């Protein structure tokens, strides 16, 4: 049929996919059901997003009730009750001083929103010459133009160079295998890498830099855990020069690291936090930017009838998404999810590092319930080995993710030890089969 393969999948080898489609038709708890009736253990919590499990009863009920009560309402010059309630809940969880919440529909939109807020803030304060944005090599900040610009993954950038935001630079990434391979949790080596920000400050003049954006624990690039003292050093440099510090917590926030935010877990407070994924447990698309109160206050200028910040989305604070978010945050509290993650973390760590001596494993990295196993490329061709292991695991009934040759893990917050063991033993068998 002409339109049988109409779907163009994101971040997917589409030609390979259509030769052997992997189609999910149902999910409940920790398991998927495929279109052909197979059951798969989900070792990646959706896409970092569903820490509470699939089809969580409380979230399902909240969304069903909401769609029958208020399916949608205007989001410009008006809002809905659920959006107000969710903003209050999110702000109450945030680090001290971050009291304002701007809703988006995804992590990509959250990042671009945060970058625009940073630029608008400096302009409102009379520092309009602060226009430069600093990202980090190997950083992933979504796929919109702003996020792609500050992102530091080459394959995500190379086709779009002509339209990427000018005035962007990148500090070096934090991975050095000779100095930190097979670290458990935060590496002890590498705090000094934050000083690369001083190099860029000297190169461009500190007075031209508006903001620095980093993932506290970088996810999509393959789980890069910040060295001990690294985030503290970034915070100090930003304070010294007047840069805003943005934590991209689209993956980290809402329990993945055993705390409401990475900022909470590491004890370092940024000026803005971008979120999505776990905000609604992945049930309805939604993101949020959490902003320091005085940044918001700086933009509240001019006549009261005038719009202060010319930015937003049709679906900002969508009532279905907000209802899902309220139910997810309630579930995190009632199920003590963040404490459960901390209790499960050493079990996850031990299981992950048990793969150390398997064929072609060159590094293992972990923090919270985020884990990465880096493999040597097959015959110098990047991504082939990792994709082969992903396929072998899928065929064996376990879903993980491969980012090139880095296998990635993000189990559910209430995973059992038996489930974790099954995931790692399936990966072990796949590593040996593809050696």
C-alpha positions as CSV (number, residue, x, y, z in Angstrom):
1,X,0.0,0.0,0.0
2,X,1.2,3.5,-0.9
3,X,0.9,4.9,2.7
4,X,1.7,1.7,4.7
5,X,5.1,3.2,5.8
6,X,3.9,6.8,6.1
7,X,5.3,7.2,9.6
8,X,8.7,8.9,9.7
9,X,10.2,8.0,13.1
10,X,12.3,10.4,15.1
11,X,16.0,9.6,16.0
12,X,15.5,6.2,14.3
13,X,17.2,4.2,11.5
14,X,14.0,4.3,9.5
15,X,15.1,2.0,6.6
16,X,16.3,-0.7,9.1
17,X,13.1,-0.2,11.2
18,X,10.7,-0.9,8.3
19,X,12.5,-4.1,7.5
20,X,11.9,-5.4,11.0
21,X,9.3,-3.1,12.7
22,X,9.2,-2.9,16.5
23,X,5.6,-1.8,17.3
24,X,4.2,-1.3,20.8
25,X,0.5,-1.6,21.2
26,X,0.0,-1.6,25.0
27,X,1.8,-1.0,28.3
28,X,1.1,-1.6,32.0
29,X,3.3,-1.4,35.0
30,X,6.9,-2.3,33.9
31,X,5.9,-4.1,30.7
32,X,5.1,-3.3,27.1
33,X,2.9,-5.5,24.8
34,X,3.9,-5.6,21.2
35,X,1.5,-5.6,18.2
36,X,2.2,-9.3,17.8
37,X,1.4,-10.1,21.4
38,X,4.9,-10.3,23.0
39,X,5.6,-9.0,26.5
40,X,8.7,-6.8,26.9
41,X,10.3,-5.6,30.2
42,X,10.9,-1.9,29.8
43,X,14.4,-1.1,31.1
44,X,14.3,2.5,30.0
45,X,11.1,3.8,31.6
46,X,9.6,4.8,28.3
47,X,12.2,7.4,27.2
48,X,13.6,8.4,30.7
49,X,10.0,9.5,31.4
50,X,7.8,7.0,33.1
51,X,9.5,6.3,36.4
52,X,6.2,5.5,38.1
53,X,5.4,2.8,35.6
54,X,3.0,2.7,32.6
55,X,-0.7,3.3,33.0
56,X,-0.4,4.4,36.6
57,X,-3.9,4.2,38.0
58,X,-3.9,7.6,39.7
59,X,-2.7,9.4,36.6
60,X,-5.0,7.5,34.3
61,X,-8.0,8.4,36.5
62,X,-7.0,12.1,36.7
63,X,-6.6,12.4,32.9
64,X,-9.9,10.6,32.2
65,X,-11.7,12.9,34.6
66,X,-10.1,16.0,33.3
67,X,-10.9,15.3,29.6
68,X,-14.6,15.0,30.6
69,X,-14.5,18.2,32.6
70,X,-12.2,20.6,30.7
71,X,-10.5,19.4,27.5
72,X,-8.9,22.7,26.6
73,X,-9.1,26.4,27.3
74,X,-7.4,29.6,26.1
75,X,-3.8,29.9,27.5
76,X,-3.2,33.6,26.5
77,X,-4.7,36.2,28.8
78,X,-6.5,33.4,30.6
79,X,-5.6,30.0,32.1
80,X,-7.2,27.0,33.8
81,X,-7.3,25.9,37.4
82,X,-5.1,22.8,37.0
83,X,-2.3,24.9,35.5
84,X,-2.3,27.2,38.5
85,X,-2.4,24.3,40.9
86,X,0.5,22.5,39.2
87,X,2.7,25.6,39.1
88,X,2.2,25.9,42.8
89,X,3.2,22.3,43.4
90,X,6.2,22.5,41.2
91,X,7.4,25.7,42.8
92,X,7.0,24.2,46.3
93,X,9.4,21.4,45.3
94,X,12.0,23.6,43.7
95,X,15.1,24.9,45.4
96,X,14.8,28.1,47.4
97,X,14.2,31.2,45.4
98,X,12.9,29.5,42.3
99,X,9.3,30.5,42.6
100,X,8.0,31.0,39.1
101,X,6.9,28.3,36.6
102,X,6.5,28.8,32.8
103,X,4.8,25.8,31.1
104,X,5.8,24.3,27.7
105,X,5.1,21.1,25.9
106,X,8.5,19.4,25.8
107,X,12.1,19.5,27.0
108,X,13.1,21.1,23.7
109,X,10.6,23.9,24.2
110,X,11.7,24.3,27.9
111,X,15.3,24.9,26.8
112,X,14.4,27.5,24.2
113,X,12.1,29.2,26.6
114,X,14.9,29.3,29.3
115,X,17.4,30.8,26.8
116,X,14.9,33.5,25.8
117,X,14.1,34.3,29.4
118,X,17.8,34.7,30.1
119,X,18.3,37.1,27.2
120,X,15.2,39.1,28.1
121,X,16.3,39.3,31.7
122,X,19.6,40.9,30.9
123,X,17.9,43.3,28.4
124,X,15.4,44.4,31.0
125,X,18.2,45.2,33.4
126,X,20.0,47.3,30.9
127,X,22.6,44.6,30.1
128,X,21.3,44.0,26.5
129,X,24.9,43.5,25.4
130,X,24.9,40.2,27.2
131,X,23.8,38.0,24.3
132,X,26.2,35.1,24.2
133,X,25.1,31.7,25.3
134,X,27.5,29.0,26.6
135,X,26.7,25.3,26.3
136,X,28.9,22.3,26.7
137,X,30.5,19.7,24.4
138,X,28.4,16.5,24.2
139,X,25.4,18.4,25.8
140,X,21.9,17.6,24.6
141,X,19.3,20.3,25.0
142,X,16.6,19.2,22.6
143,X,16.1,19.7,18.9
144,X,14.7,23.3,18.5
145,X,17.1,25.8,17.1
146,X,18.2,27.4,20.4
147,X,18.7,24.0,22.1
148,X,20.5,22.6,19.1
149,X,22.8,25.7,19.1
150,X,23.8,25.3,22.7
151,X,23.9,21.5,22.4
152,X,27.3,19.9,21.8
153,X,26.6,16.7,19.9
154,X,28.0,17.0,16.4
155,X,25.6,14.8,14.5
156,X,22.6,16.8,15.9
157,X,24.2,20.1,14.6
158,X,26.0,19.4,11.4
159,X,23.0,19.6,9.0
160,X,21.7,22.8,10.5
161,X,24.8,25.0,10.8
162,X,23.5,27.8,8.6
163,X,20.5,28.5,10.9
164,X,21.9,27.9,14.4
165,X,22.0,30.7,16.8
166,X,25.1,32.9,16.5
167,X,27.0,34.0,19.5
168,X,27.2,30.5,21.1
169,X,30.3,28.7,22.4
170,X,30.9,25.5,24.4
171,X,33.0,24.5,27.3
172,X,34.7,21.1,27.2
173,X,32.8,18.0,28.3
174,X,33.7,16.2,31.5
175,X,34.6,12.7,30.4
176,X,38.2,11.5,30.4
177,X,38.4,7.7,30.4
178,X,42.1,7.5,31.5
179,X,41.2,9.5,34.6
180,X,37.7,8.3,35.5
181,X,36.8,5.0,33.7
182,X,34.4,2.7,35.7
183,X,33.8,5.3,38.3
184,X,30.8,4.6,40.6
185,X,28.7,7.7,41.0
186,X,30.6,11.0,40.9
187,X,34.2,10.8,39.7
188,X,36.7,12.2,42.1
189,X,38.8,13.6,39.3
190,X,37.7,16.5,37.1
191,X,36.4,19.5,39.2
192,X,39.0,21.7,37.4
193,X,37.3,21.1,34.1
194,X,34.7,23.8,35.1
195,X,37.5,26.3,34.8
196,X,37.2,26.0,31.0
197,X,34.3,28.5,31.5
198,X,37.0,31.1,32.6
199,X,38.7,30.5,29.3
200,X,35.6,31.4,27.3
201,X,34.9,34.4,29.6
202,X,38.4,35.7,28.8
203,X,38.0,35.0,25.1
204,X,34.6,36.7,24.7
205,X,34.7,39.2,27.6
206,X,32.5,38.3,30.6
207,X,30.2,41.2,30.0
208,X,28.9,39.7,26.7
209,X,27.8,36.3,28.2
210,X,24.2,35.9,29.2
211,X,23.9,32.3,30.4
212,X,25.5,28.9,30.8
213,X,23.4,25.8,30.3
214,X,24.5,22.3,31.3
215,X,22.8,19.0,32.2
216,X,23.9,18.2,35.7
217,X,24.0,14.5,34.7
218,X,24.2,14.4,30.9
219,X,21.9,11.7,29.6
220,X,21.6,11.4,25.8
221,X,25.3,11.6,25.2
222,X,25.9,8.5,27.4
223,X,25.6,9.3,31.1
224,X,28.3,11.8,32.0
225,X,28.3,12.3,35.8
226,X,29.7,15.6,37.1
227,X,33.0,15.2,39.0
228,X,32.9,16.0,42.7
229,X,33.0,19.8,43.0
230,X,32.4,20.5,39.3
231,X,28.9,22.0,39.6
232,X,29.9,24.1,42.6
233,X,32.8,25.5,40.6
234,X,30.5,26.4,37.7
235,X,28.1,28.1,40.1
236,X,31.0,30.2,41.5
237,X,32.2,31.3,38.1
238,X,28.8,32.3,37.0
239,X,28.3,34.3,40.2
240,X,31.6,36.0,39.7
241,X,30.8,37.2,36.2
242,X,27.0,37.7,36.3
243,X,26.1,34.8,34.1
244,X,22.8,33.0,34.6
245,X,23.2,29.3,35.3
246,X,20.6,27.0,33.7
247,X,20.3,23.4,34.7
248,X,18.7,21.3,32.0
249,X,16.9,18.7,34.1
250,X,14.6,17.3,31.5
251,X,15.9,13.9,32.3
252,X,17.3,14.5,35.8
253,X,14.2,16.0,37.5
254,X,11.3,14.4,39.4
255,X,13.1,11.4,40.9
256,X,15.5,10.0,38.4
257,X,18.4,10.9,40.7
258,X,16.6,10.1,43.9
259,X,15.5,13.7,44.6
260,X,13.0,16.3,43.2
261,X,15.8,17.9,41.1
262,X,19.5,17.3,40.4
263,X,20.0,20.7,42.0
264,X,18.6,19.3,45.2
265,X,20.7,16.1,45.1
266,X,24.0,18.0,44.4
267,X,23.2,21.0,46.6
268,X,23.9,23.5,43.8
269,X,21.1,26.0,43.0
270,X,20.9,27.3,39.4
271,X,19.0,30.4,38.3
272,X,16.6,28.4,36.0
273,X,15.7,24.7,35.7
274,X,14.3,23.2,32.5
275,X,12.0,20.1,33.0
276,X,9.7,17.8,31.1
277,X,9.5,13.9,31.0
278,X,8.8,13.0,34.6
279,X,6.7,16.1,35.2
280,X,3.7,14.0,33.9
281,X,5.3,10.6,34.1
282,X,5.4,10.8,30.3
283,X,1.6,10.4,30.1
284,X,0.8,13.8,28.4
285,X,3.5,16.0,26.8
286,X,4.5,18.8,29.0
287,X,7.5,20.8,30.1
288,X,8.2,23.6,32.5
289,X,10.9,26.2,33.2
290,X,11.3,27.0,36.9
291,X,12.7,30.5,37.3
292,X,14.3,32.6,40.1
293,X,11.8,35.1,41.5
294,X,13.9,38.2,40.8
295,X,14.3,37.2,37.1
296,X,10.6,37.2,36.8
297,X,10.4,40.5,38.7
298,X,12.9,42.1,36.3
299,X,10.6,41.5,33.4
300,X,7.5,42.9,35.1
301,X,7.9,46.4,33.6
302,X,5.8,48.8,31.7
303,X,2.0,49.4,31.7
304,X,0.1,46.6,33.5
305,X,-2.1,45.9,30.5
306,X,1.0,45.2,28.3
307,X,2.4,41.8,27.7
308,X,5.8,41.5,29.5
309,X,7.3,38.5,27.8
310,X,6.4,37.8,24.2
311,X,6.7,34.1,24.2
312,X,4.4,31.1,24.8
313,X,2.7,28.1,23.2
314,X,-0.9,27.3,22.4
315,X,-0.7,24.4,24.8
316,X,1.2,26.0,27.6
317,X,-0.4,24.6,30.8
318,X,-2.8,22.4,28.9
319,X,-5.4,21.2,31.4
320,X,-5.0,17.5,30.5
321,X,-1.2,17.7,31.0
322,X,-1.6,19.7,34.2
323,X,-4.0,17.1,35.6
324,X,-1.5,14.4,34.7
325,X,1.3,16.4,36.4
326,X,-0.7,16.9,39.6
327,X,-1.4,13.2,39.7
328,X,2.2,12.3,39.1
329,X,3.5,14.6,41.8
330,X,1.0,13.2,44.2
331,X,2.1,9.7,43.3
332,X,5.8,10.6,43.9
333,X,4.8,11.8,47.4
334,X,2.5,9.0,48.3
335,X,4.7,6.2,47.0
336,X,7.9,7.8,48.5
337,X,9.4,7.4,45.1
338,X,12.5,9.5,45.6
339,X,13.6,7.6,48.7
340,X,12.9,4.3,46.8
341,X,15.3,5.4,44.0
342,X,18.0,6.1,46.6
343,X,17.5,2.7,48.1
344,X,17.6,1.0,44.7
345,X,20.6,2.9,43.5
346,X,23.3,0.7,45.0
347,X,21.6,-2.4,43.7
348,X,21.4,-0.9,40.2
349,X,25.0,0.2,40.4
350,X,26.3,-3.2,41.4
351,X,24.3,-4.9,38.6
352,X,25.5,-2.4,36.0
353,X,29.1,-2.7,37.0
354,X,28.9,-6.5,36.9
355,X,29.1,-6.1,33.1
356,X,32.6,-4.6,33.4
357,X,34.5,-7.7,32.2
358,X,32.1,-8.5,29.3
359,X,33.3,-8.3,25.7
360,X,34.1,-4.8,24.3
361,X,33.0,-2.9,27.5
362,X,35.3,0.1,27.9
363,X,33.5,2.1,30.6
364,X,30.5,2.0,32.9
365,X,29.0,5.2,34.4
366,X,26.0,5.6,36.7
367,X,24.2,8.0,39.1
368,X,20.8,7.6,40.6
369,X,18.9,5.4,38.2
370,X,20.8,6.5,35.2
371,X,23.4,4.1,33.8
372,X,25.6,3.8,30.7
373,X,27.8,1.0,29.4
374,X,30.2,2.2,26.7
375,X,31.3,-0.3,24.1
376,X,34.3,-0.3,21.7
377,X,33.0,0.4,18.2
378,X,32.9,-2.5,15.8
379,X,35.7,-2.3,13.2
380,X,35.9,1.5,13.8
381,X,32.3,2.0,12.7
382,X,30.4,3.9,15.3
383,X,27.0,2.7,16.5
384,X,26.9,-0.7,14.8
385,X,27.8,-2.8,17.9
386,X,25.4,-0.8,20.2
387,X,22.5,-1.2,17.8
388,X,23.2,-4.9,17.5
389,X,23.0,-5.3,21.3
390,X,19.8,-3.2,21.4
391,X,18.2,-5.5,18.9
392,X,19.4,-8.7,20.6
393,X,17.9,-7.4,23.9
394,X,14.6,-6.5,22.2
395,X,14.4,-9.9,20.7
396,X,15.0,-11.4,24.1
397,X,12.2,-9.4,25.7
398,X,14.0,-6.5,27.3
399,X,14.1,-2.9,26.1
400,X,17.1,-0.7,26.7
401,X,18.4,2.2,24.6
402,X,21.6,2.6,22.6
403,X,23.0,6.0,21.9
404,X,25.6,5.0,19.3
405,X,27.8,2.4,21.1
406,X,26.7,3.5,24.6
407,X,24.0,1.3,26.1
408,X,21.7,3.3,28.4
409,X,19.5,2.3,31.3
410,X,16.8,4.0,33.2
411,X,14.7,1.6,35.2
412,X,11.5,2.3,37.0
413,X,11.6,3.8,40.5
414,X,9.9,0.7,42.0
415,X,11.8,-1.9,40.0
416,X,12.4,-5.2,41.7
417,X,15.9,-6.7,42.1
418,X,14.7,-9.6,40.0
419,X,13.8,-7.2,37.2
420,X,17.1,-5.5,37.3
421,X,18.9,-8.9,37.3
422,X,16.9,-9.9,34.2
423,X,17.9,-6.7,32.4
424,X,21.6,-7.1,33.1
425,X,21.7,-10.8,32.3
426,X,19.9,-10.1,29.0
427,X,22.5,-7.5,28.2
428,X,25.3,-9.8,29.3
429,X,24.0,-12.5,26.9
430,X,23.7,-9.9,24.1
431,X,27.2,-8.6,24.6
432,X,28.6,-12.1,24.3
433,X,26.5,-12.9,21.3
434,X,27.6,-9.8,19.4
435,X,31.3,-10.1,20.4
